[in-house]
Amino acid sequence: MMQTELTVPSDLKFLSVVEHWLLESLKLELDNDIDWLQAEQRLRLVVVEVYSNIVRHAHRAKPELPVVIRIELEQHSLSLEIWDQGQGFDLGDYTAPRPADYQEGGYGWLILHRIMDRVEYQLRVNGTKNCLKLQKDFTEYHRLAAAP
């Protein structure tokens, strides 16, 4: 099992740091076992969406508020936790965008649900922080053994 954690300021200039840390940490563990290129493309979309939303919306203009990202990988099962200190959002108020609406926002939640196996959002854990929990089983990305 591999576990690691990153605490980073809420500033988009750190986006590449977050991306690199997450993807390289997972690549070290998974690269030889799965189709890494396919997994990497999807995970990059997830991390960019989540971190940029926290910076732009949850921690808006408060770069001093930290974002904490935790990775836990057991065999091919990834668990990601992303913690923020923003207002959070009530999922009861969320309406998925329809393709014909051409609305500007609201697609991130759909992206997360499309890419990840499980998406769970906890508002105000211990009264202060919000936690987005994402899970993905990489078994579907397993490389096929070469034919003899």
SULDAJO-V672834 format. One record per helix or strand of 3 or more residues. SS is the DSSP state (2 for helix, 1 for strand). FROM is the first residue (numbers start at 0). TO is the last residue. Records with the same first field share a line. If there is no record, write none. Layout:
# SULDAJO-V672834
SS = FROM-TO  FROM-TO
This chain:
# SULDAJO-V672834
1 = 1-8  65-73  76-83  117-124  128-136
2 = 11-29  35-57  90-92  98-100  106-114  137-140
